[in-house]
Amino acid sequence: MTLKLSVIGCGYLGATHAACMSSLGFEVIGIDTDQSKVDLLSNGELPFYEPGLDTLLAAEMKTGRLSFTTDFSAVADADVHFICVGTPQSKDGLAADLTYVKSSVAAIAPFLKEGSLVVGKSTVPVGTAQLLRDQLSTTAPQADLAWNPEFLREGFAVEDTLTPNRLVVGVANDRAEEILKEVYKPIIDLGTPWIRADLPTAELVKVAANSFLATKISFINAMAEVCEAAGGDVTVLAKAIGYDPRIGSRFLQAGIGFGGGCLPKDIRAFMARAQELGADQALEFLREIDAINIRARQRVIDVVRADLSHDLTQYKIAVLGATFKPDSDDVRDSPALDIAAQLQEAGAQVVVHDPKGIEPARKRFPNLDYQEKVVDAVKGADAILHLTEWKEYRELDPSVIGQLVKSKFLIDGRNMLDRNKWRAAGWRVHALGRTD
């Protein structure tokens, strides 16, 4: 008998997981408390942008295997329940807010049938899974709980779900592992590495991975600071050290730092949890990683002021990019949007363009000026800031753009534009970590 699945929380992670599991042949019911989100998904439409997921969702809705509702009792027939809700940073500190995770497990507990398995996918502080499993032993003793961290990259979510580079499961017994092996059999059959862990290790894998990625990004941004001071070129430095197989070239792209809904809040929550466990010294280095990341944003503002004026009230600045990364509409903790907002606060007239992120950005910073077309955003600008590395920005014609601006001054905050091409068209180009 084919297992039936439920997915609790149908945001970015949940909607992706639900559609992908349906595509593997499972009957999937998605649960979310947001009626408008459920209505959109039920019509085969996404409430956010993710390449390829829109077509997959629409196709799966037509099969009849996938459905969405706000009614938690609809999980009663399901065998496996994936918890995919958010764990944002607490308003009063660095720790993760577990409100949604705890309330989700509590909401489905009365409807869990004999032998069902609750599977957490949300990123949580170590110890959360065991706490929830202990609670379930009282509220739903007929059920068990496991943890299966997600490793999705925005822009590649479908690929990372259906063809991941590893599957990590935290389980307390063989039965829970066997159920998850049945769920993921089509993916395991592709040769995907399967890693069984205990509950705390599974929780730690996700935050350890994000902490390592954040460390790598902040390391190269620290090198960019040194390169600028010493007259070096961080892109050449990164290329040279990237050939060392012990280091590798991935995530060695110097720029304005990391953002989004995961890395910043995850490393802060990791530090907070380590302090609770009495292991805070072990993660003290993450404070500097966070500080370097914030400093990368400030460096852009410093370059603007050094070139234009400390008083920016008479200047117009065009910002290319609002999302924290390309191929996404996610503006959570976006370095690009943060820089735009700070420049506006400093008195500049700031105009923002982004291929997909204008509406989410407008909700977060309604006072910024937004333009749907690049040519309208750059018109009369004293400076252009390239802050999100969308492909269309790399394809811009510097000569055409040069005819629209007031001053041909470009800051490449992502080190992704062809400096020689822009300079040949008469532009002054400042790229972070490069002094030539």
GIFEN-V231734 format. One record per helix or strand of 2 or more residues. SS is the DSSP state (~ for helix, > for strand). FROM is the first residue (numbers start at 1). LEN is the number of residues. If there is no record, write none. Layout:
SS|FROM|LEN / SS|FROM|LEN
//
This chain:
>|4|5 / ~|12|12 / >|27|5 / ~|35|8 / ~|53|11 / >|66|4 / ~|72|6 / >|80|4 / ~|99|11 / >|117|4 / ~|128|12 / >|144|4 / ~|157|6 / >|167|4 / ~|174|10 / ~|185|4 / >|194|4 / ~|199|32 / ~|234|9 / ~|263|14 / ~|280|4 / ~|285|23 / >|316|5 / ~|335|11 / >|349|5 / ~|358|7 / >|369|2 / ~|374|5 / >|383|4 / ~|391|4 / ~|398|5 / >|409|4 / ~|419|6 / >|428|4
//
